[in-house]
Amino acid sequence: MFSINNIIRDNIKNLTPYSSARDEFKGEASVYLDANENAYGSPLDKQYNRYPDPLQYKVKKRLSEIKGVPPRNIFLGNGSDEAIDILFRSFCNPGVDNVILVPPTYGMYEVSANINDIEARKVLLTDEYQLNLEGIAEAIDSHTKMIFICSPNNPTGNSINRDDIETLLANFNGLIVIDEAYINFSRQKTFIQELTEYANLVVLQTLSKAWGLAGLRVGMAFASEEIIEVMNKVKPPYNINEASQELALKALDNVSLVNVWIKEILEQRDRLVLNLKHFDFVLDIYPSDANFILVKTTDPKGIYNFLVERGIIVRDRSKIDLCEGSLRITVGTPDENDVLLKTLREFK
Ligand SMILES: Cc1ncc(COP(=O)(O)O)c(C=O)c1O
């Protein structure tokens, strides 16, 4: 049986978290002389002389309305990359515990594991880019704390079979972290509605992709109240700055614009696939549920360099296991996609 008490690190269980001035006085006052801020202001039109809300209540409340998840089940990170790091720091003992990664997948899980001195056990996806459940079962031992699953997966673009993820959720006694950075582009349903069903579920999402706010650095983790409490205890007190909180809140009022973009990006993705498959040097294009496509080619290095020389940058993923020959191409605007296709017509 999964229990948070079995996976939380002892030092974190016993940690007295930092108590900020804003934690100690939460009411409204007319004179604030408790946080060593500059009471005179800041050299900007908009005043940033006060520390931001450590628990980002307004942003979470708005996200809660959009996502249908109570604020107490939401953690905000300085990008989802911070949420990934906080999960390691909360639940994995350095030099002792391990996590399971299923490459080819997003590279930060391994980097974060390495930074935190946690063994990353790799179980390759199958040739169809799906989970190797038997391999995962063999790799799990009593020190396995988390399994990271990216769906839709970066860099392959496909979604991971829901039944396989549910099998892991039902049987694994550690955390199943499902990274849904690209979920807005997917035909598949999010897992955030399953939080009440699975105590060991953590879903990551971000404002960096469909929401177009990569520069603000706002990532989300959705999980049980107990998991969120631990993550809040471990995070730096003011991890989302005031400007990001304000701008995120403003952006979250424009869901309709984001939905228009998603529709257009999906149309452009189909158009790119349709056009790219006619090139002799394109061997395969994997079905994508994301805002990028993985394209298997005869000459990845040659095409990559040819494009770079003409000012077009794609991602060479050809050195990665199971991605031999492949370039990852993000869907651009119609004009950018025109330029890409026109340039590729000149490639011999
Ligand atoms: C699967 C996946 N997760 C997380 C991230 C990082 O997101 P953030 O910008 O929220 O840190 C990326 C960025 O490329 C990603 O591909």
The ligand as a Gaussian input file, in Angstrom:
#p B3LYP/6-31G(d) Opt

LIG

0 1
 C        8.265000      17.244000     -21.022000
 C        8.699000      18.548000     -20.496000
 N        8.510000      18.817000     -19.201000
 C        8.892000      19.996000     -18.681000
 C        9.498000      20.955000     -19.463000
 C        9.959000      22.219000     -18.803000
 O        8.893000      23.017000     -18.548000
 P        9.057000      24.395000     -17.740000
 O        9.304000      25.445000     -18.764000
 O        7.733000      24.522000     -17.077000
 O       10.195000      24.240000     -16.782000
 C        9.716000      20.713000     -20.816000
 C       10.381000      21.727000     -21.648000
 O       10.774000      21.533000     -22.750000
 C        9.311000      19.485000     -21.333000
 O        9.513000      19.172000     -22.627000

